[in-house]
Amino acid sequence: MTQATLVHIDARSAAAKAAVSGIERKKAGQDAALDAEKQEWVNRFIFLSKCYLTSLPVGARFAIEDLRANALACGHPAPHSSNVWGSMPRVLMNAGLPIEPAGEYRKARSPETHAHPVALYVKTGGAA
């Protein structure tokens, strides 16, 4: 192998390690924010999300920001940290809500999110 090949292989290896540790750091940060949130807040958000999902037909696509907007419109307070929102898809799926990632994105609608792409979820069959 040439030195250039070795440098290229080392760069790919470093990039792969950075990506994995970046994903792990993101999840760790979300988990820490979620752990600091009151369980009553989480339970109420799950309940309001169930209510929202009952209004959607199976196959409907939505973003977590849609659930957030619905919860806030219902008088549910914002979490202590905006990082909590990133944990909510996993929380909702673990709670048995009929959602799964759609593998699609759209521009965010909420001004706080600055129109960056947000993941879409799809309502699957099953009770909300």
C-alpha positions in Angstrom: 0.0 0.0 0.0 1.1 3.5 -0.7 1.2 6.2 2.0 -1.7 8.0 0.2 -3.8 4.8 0.4 -3.0 4.5 4.1 -4.0 8.1 4.8 -7.2 7.6 2.9 -8.1 4.5 4.9 -7.2 6.3 8.2 -9.5 9.2 7.2 -12.4 6.9 6.4 -11.9 5.1 9.7 -11.8 8.4 11.6 -14.9 9.6 9.9 -16.7 6.4 10.7 -15.7 6.7 14.4 -16.8 10.3 14.5 -20.2 9.4 13.0 -20.8 6.6 15.5 -19.7 8.7 18.4 -21.8 11.6 17.1 -24.9 9.5 17.0 -24.1 8.1 20.5 -23.6 11.6 21.8 -26.9 12.8 20.3 -28.7 9.9 22.0 -26.9 10.5 25.3 -27.9 14.1 25.2 -31.5 13.3 24.4 -31.6 10.7 27.2 -30.2 13.2 29.7 -32.7 15.8 28.8 -35.6 13.2 29.0 -34.4 11.9 32.3 -34.5 15.5 33.7 -38.1 16.0 32.5 -40.9 15.2 34.9 -42.6 11.9 34.2 -46.0 13.7 34.5 -45.0 15.9 31.5 -44.0 12.8 29.5 -47.2 10.9 30.3 -49.3 13.9 29.4 -47.5 14.3 26.1 -48.1 10.6 25.3 -51.8 11.0 26.1 -52.1 14.1 23.9 -50.2 12.3 21.1 -52.6 9.4 21.3 -55.6 11.8 21.0 -53.9 13.5 18.0 -53.2 10.1 16.3 -56.9 9.0 16.6 -57.8 11.9 14.3 -55.4 10.6 11.6 -56.2 7.8 9.1 -53.8 4.9 8.8 -51.0 5.8 6.5 -51.0 9.5 7.4 -47.7 11.2 7.6 -46.8 13.7 10.2 -43.8 15.2 12.0 -43.2 15.3 15.8 -43.5 19.0 15.5 -47.2 18.4 14.6 -47.7 16.5 17.8 -45.8 19.3 19.7 -48.0 22.0 18.2 -51.1 20.0 19.1 -49.9 19.5 22.7 -49.1 23.2 23.1 -52.5 24.2 21.6 -54.0 22.0 24.3 -52.2 24.0 27.0 -49.4 21.5 27.6 -46.3 23.4 28.6 -43.1 23.2 26.7 -40.5 20.9 28.3 -37.7 22.2 30.4 -35.3 21.8 27.4 -36.1 21.7 23.7 -33.8 18.7 23.5 -36.6 16.6 25.0 -38.5 16.8 21.7 -35.8 14.7 20.1 -36.5 11.8 22.4 -40.2 11.8 21.8 -40.4 9.6 18.7 -38.6 6.8 20.6 -40.8 7.4 23.7 -44.0 7.2 21.7 -43.0 4.1 19.9 -41.9 2.4 23.2 -45.3 3.4 24.6 -47.0 1.4 21.8 -48.3 4.2 19.7 -48.9 3.1 16.1 -46.2 5.1 14.5 -43.0 4.3 12.6 -40.4 6.4 10.7 -41.6 7.1 7.1 -38.0 7.5 5.9 -39.0 10.9 4.5 -38.4 14.5 5.5 -40.0 17.9 5.1 -39.1 21.5 6.0 -40.0 22.3 9.5 -43.1 24.5 9.9 -42.4 25.9 13.4 -40.4 29.1 13.5 -38.2 27.7 16.3 -36.9 25.0 14.0 -35.8 27.4 11.3 -37.2 25.4 8.4 -34.5 22.7 8.6 -35.6 19.2 7.5 -37.6 17.2 10.0 -38.3 13.5 9.9 -41.8 12.3 9.0 -43.5 9.4 10.7 -46.4 7.3 9.4 -49.4 6.2 11.4 -49.6 2.4 11.2 -52.5 0.2 11.9 -53.5 -0.4 15.4 -55.1 1.5 18.2 -53.6 4.8 19.3 
